[in-house]
Amino acid sequence: MLRIENLRAGYGKEEIIKGISMEFAGKTLLLGPNGAGKTTLFRTICGLTKKFSGKIYINGRDLETIDGEPRLLMANISEIYHLMYVPAYWLAVAYLDLLEGDINIFREITEGFGLSMDLLKRKFVHELSAGQQKIFYNAITLATNAKVKLFDEPFEQLDPKRKDMLIERLERDKAVDIVSTHETWLLKKLDASKWDVVFMFEGMLFGKIKLEELLDAYLIFEYKPDALLAVKTPTIQFSIVKEPIGKPLEDILSLDYIYKLA
């Protein structure tokens, strides 16, 4: 389980994460438009972005008190993978050895997604295409035995077939998986019985809601405290309701579009 309490974080003096608290267990889809703070939240959890205040716990243990324990946390964020300058395959071997992961699972995933071991042994990560890099980082994260795994926009640069393959992998994974995206097409693709949904707007979290409750929901641009979800920020307010009024949520392909509609 991942728990954050009154977390504030950002860059320089600019606060991006604004005093949020949440518990994550099982599988969670973190939905928010571009610029909402999803990547900053993940970077803060991983120690890559400055935490101004608040606490982060994994299985009840304060991350500030843990040093070098291999099976707690992993993410598909590229900045994590700067340990050494070697071809991609050997970088994966090094990380999975340090993190007590399984190189055979990494090989199975990357080859299944069309990346050959010959290619990964010849090329450095920066020489891979954007889509190949995304597969590489996703595969290492999935192949670890971390208790909490963070996937920041893991479907970007992937074609529809590989997106479906990644969904299957995520739903088979045993960890606490948190997947961030701005695209709402996932709502119809995921196993609704397995996923919670948390929304993020302007550095704040809203929810959590069972995915099953969001299917066939509607969006209206007014604040209704008794709605499935009511969002109010300095620049936008809307609610997600079950009544057939407003715009069907399934018609909104990206949460970026909510600001245009508003």
N, C-alpha and C positions, 0 to 999 in steps of 0.2 A: 504494500500500500504506500502511496505517496501522499503526503499531507503538507500543505503550505498554509502558513498563518500570517496574516497581515503583511504580506510581501510587497515591498516597494523596491523598484529597481529602475535603472536607466543608464544614460550615457552623459558623462560630465555632470552638469547640474540638472539636466532634463529628465524628469520622471516619466517613464513609459508605463511601468507596471504600478498600479495605483491602489495599493493596500488591499490586495485580494487574499481570500482564504478559500480553500477547497480541499476535499479529500478525493483521491482517485483510486479506484480499485477495479479489477477486471479490465474491460476495454472501454475506452472513451474516445469519442470523436470530438475534437476541439474545433468548432466552426467559427470563422470570423473573416471579415474582409481583409484585403492586403493593408498592412499598416496598423492592424488592431493591437499588435503586441505579442502575437503567438510565438514568433521566433525569439523575441527578447525574453519571453517567459522561459522557453526551453534553454536558452543560453544562460540565463540566471541560475536555473536549476543545476546546470552542468558546471557552474563556476566560471563561465566565459564572460559574463557581464556583471558589472558591479551591483551588489545587493545593498540598497540603502538601509533597509531594516526588514525585520520579519524573520521567520524560521522556515526551514525546509526539513522534513523528516521522511525517511524511508523505513517502513516497518517499525516505526516508533523511535528510530535513531536519528539524532540531529546530524545532518551532513557536515556541519562545522567540526564535529568531534571525531570524524572518521577519516583515516589517512591510509590510502592505498589498498582498500579492500576491493577485490576484483568483481564480485558478483552482485553489486548493488544497482548500478545505473549505467545505461549506454544510450547513445543517440546517433542519428544519422547525419549529424552536423559536420560539415567538411573541416572546420577548424580543429576538430578533435584529432584528426588523422595526420598530424605533422610530426610524428615521432622520429622518423628517419627518412632519408631520401633514397628509396629503393623502388624497383618495379612493383606494381600494384599487388601482385600475388604475394610477394614476400612481405609487404606491409601488412596484408591480411593475416599471414602466418604469425607475424610478430604480435599483432594486437590480440588475436585469438589465443595465443599462448599466454600472454600477460593476463588476459581476462578469463582464462579457463573456459574458453569456448570450444567449438567443434569445427575444425577446418573442413571436415567432410560435408557438414551441412552447408558451409559457405560454398564449397565446390558444387554441390547439388543445386543450390539456388542460382548461382551465377551461370552455370551451364544451362540450366533450365530456362533462363532468361536470355540465352543466346550469347553469353560471354565465354569464350573458350579459355582454358588455362594457358594455352600457348600465347594468346593475346595478352593476358594479364601478367605473364612472366616477361613479356617483351616491353610492355609500355608502363610508363609512370602514370600515376592517377591523373595528373594534369593533361596528359596526352589523350585521355579517353574523351569521348563526346559527352555532352551534358547528360544525355540519357544513360550512357554507360556508367558515368560517375554515380548517378542516382541509384542504379542497380547495385553498384559496388558498396556504397555506404549502407543501403538497406540490408544487403546480404550480411555484412559484418555484424550489424546490430541484431539481426534475427539469429545469427549463429552463436551469439554469446549466451551465457546463462544468467544474465542480469535479471534482477527482480523487477526492475522498472525500465521500460524501453520507450524512448521518445522518437517519434517519426515526424519530422518537419517537412510538410508538403511532399510526402513520399511518392505521390503519383505523377508529379511534374515530369515532363519529357518522356513519359511512357505511353506507348500506343494502347488501344483498348484491350487487346489480348493480354498484354503484360499487366495492365491494371487489374484485370480479373484474376490473374495468377497471384499478384501481390495480396489481394483481398483474401484469397484462399490461405495464403501463408500466414497472414496476420491472424486470421480466425483460428488457425491451428496452434498458434503460439501460446505458451502457458504463462507468459509474464503479464504484468500490468502494462498494457500497451496504450499509449496516448498518441493519437494521430491528429495532426493539425492540417487543416485545409480551408480554402475559401470557396470550394466548389460543393454545391448541394446535391450533385448527382449521386454521391455516395449513399445518401439516405435510402435510395431504392435498391442499392446493390448489396448492402451489408445485411447480415443475419440480425434482424431487429431484436431477437430475443437475447443477444449477447452484448449489445452496445448501449452505453449511455451517451448523451450528447450535452456538451457544455458550449455555450456561445461566448465569444469574446468581442467586445467593441470598445475601442478607445482606452485600452489598458485595464478594462474591468471584465470580470466574469459574470455570466448570467446562466442560471440553471443549477442543478443538473436535471435532465429529463430522460426518461427511457425512450429509446429510438422508436419503439412500438407506438408511443403516444404522438410522435410527430408525423407519422404517416397519415396522409389525407388531412393535414392541418392547413390552416389559412393564415395569411399575414394581413394585418390591418395597421394603418398608421395612426394609432391612438394608444394611449397608455391605459391598460386594463389590469389592475392588480390581481384580479381573479382569473386571468388567462393562463394557458399552459406556460407561457413565458412572456414576461413584460420587461422591455428594455427601455431605459431612459438614461441618456447621456447629455452632456451640454449641447450636442448638435443634432440629436436624432431621438425619436421615440417611436416605438411600435410594439405590437403584441402579436403572439402566435396563438390562435384560437382553434377550437374544434368546429365551431359553427361555420357553415358554408357561406361566409361573407369575406369580402376582400379578395386577395389574390392567392390562388393555391400555392403552397410552399414549393411543390414539385415543379412549378413553372419558373422558379427563380434559379437560374443555372449557376449563379455566383453571388455570394453575399456582398460583393462590391456593388452589385446592381441595386441593392436596397437604398443606398445613398442617392442613386440617380432617380429612383422612384419617389423618394421622399422630397 
